[in-house]
Amino acid sequence: MASTSCLDRIAALNVCESPGFTLCKDDTFGRYPVANRDLKAGETILEEKPLSWAPMLDTRPVCLTCLDNVTGSYHCPTCGWPMCSKTCAQSAVHRNKECSTFASCGVRLSCKGWDYTSPQPIYNLVTVLRVRAMKIEEKEVADSMEHHLKRWKEREGFTDKYKTVVDYALNTLKLDMTKDDILEIITNSYTNDFSHTFPSGNQVHLMFPLTAMLNHSCFPNIARSIQYTEKGFKIRVTASRPIKAGSQIFNSYIDILDPVLVRRKHLEETKNMICRCERCDDPTDLGTYGSAVLCRRCKGPVIPMADDPGAWQCQKCKEKILTEEVDSLISAIDEEQKELLANPKLKKIKTIEKFIKKSLSKLDSRNLLIVRLKYNLIGLYGREQGFTSEEMTETTWQRKKQICEEILETLKVLEPGLTVRKARLMYEMHLPLIMLAQVNLNKGEDKIAVKKDFQKGLVTLKVALKVFEGEPEGSWEKEMVARSQEAVKQIQEIMECL
């Protein structure tokens, strides 16, 4: 556990002018932040710049400065790493980290035979070299973080996976490090780092030691966003709902739109932990029935038994099902769903709707696997060829409105407060509301009722934009604020005529 002086250095990583936390430590929770005052929803708790960052582990070849894809057409003249341009090759983050190490070791990277469209194991070395190049005080903070190397080494194939990196670091660069030194840096990244996705789809992982102090809950009380500008990266943590002074501040290490068996499996595989938060201990998933499957006998909701971890029970007929059977069912549907959503050729409205219908023969309609599928549909209705805004019908607009409302009902419980995800849903929902109001107007329906429909669409849009205003410059949300002002004006003009 970190010393008090190290804890102070971690707390000092905050760059927010009025931080809303105090760092504590004890034998139960380890190191963790609590609210230093009553926090309102939306209030900034902390902001932090990364101690280190690198391309995502197991990445395809990318520029080590801007993360754009590279083809091998340009290489850093000093170290040989593929870069996108001379400008990026001369950037401080590359020149002072991995490039400096290669130069001092008298080594130039060989990229002979590379497939630039596939992951190259040597890229995992960048993470190691950038942490190794930290200043002494920064390295002490990094070393104080949990890495769980012993547990990771017990996993079949883990050590072999990083053999290329270990061999290159020790035998080619001849660094003054041990095999465990290298693997600890990698597992520290697994355990603590945060990811950020660029518009290209490429990802970066970032070390935010202070933010990493937040313990996990599947019912978090914060929202976080990562900003990337010319000045670099910065993470902002805000209260997603009111937090009382002295209460622990919780992050979520998973996507909350996952049923309990999927969440537990993911946390165990990626964080080496088993969650016992209030949500995981509630068989009803805080009343959302987000993990429920259908009873084979009566089609009622089947949920975990509070007093028997080995069984689930129907809430109507009391029929029991073994937990391993439910786990097998959920895992199979989850895997099939992930394959569908990851394939651009399959991720189409008709395919997803068909998969939802098939899944509803086994899952309760409130199951979060269904909710996730619907969440992915929202962005397709109004944009996919054949379902563009110009091609949408009253029926398809009604469908988009319906699924937005259903997801928002779930998020009212799991993600209380005005969060960015809920604001995105409200942004998507405003257009069906407006278009359906226009349909009713064209049908000659009562103008007072139609005006109320337009008003609902306008308010929904304005609420979404209000949340978007707090997002970083350059983000999609911030751009929508400016781009939507004309839509606000047009809706207001229509209403004035009614």
Secondary structure, DSSP 8 states (H G I E B T S, - for coil): ---HHHHHHHHTTB--SS--EEEEEETTTEEEEEESS-B-TT-EEEEE--SEEEE-TT--SB-TTT--B--SS-B-TTT--B-S-HHHHTSHHHHTTHHHHHHHHT-----TT--TTS--GGGHHHHHHHHHTS-HHHHHHHHTS---HHHHHTSTTHHHHTHHHHHIIIIIS--S--HHHHHHHHHHHHHH-EEEE-TTS-EEEEE-TTGGGSEE-SS-SEEEEEEEETTEEEEEEEESS-B-TT-B-EE-SS-SSS-HHHHHHHHHHHHS-----TTTT-TTTTTT-TT-EE-TTT--EEEEETTEEEEEEETTT--EEEHHHHHHHHHHHHHHHHHHHH-TTT-SHHHHHHHHHHHTTTB-TT-HHHHHHHHHHHTTTBTSTTSBTTT--HHHHHHHHHHHHHHHHHHHHHS-SS-HHHHHHHHHHHHHHHHHHHHHHHTT--HHHHHHHHHHHHHHHHHHHHHHTTS-TTSHHHHHHHHTHHHHHHHHHHHHT-
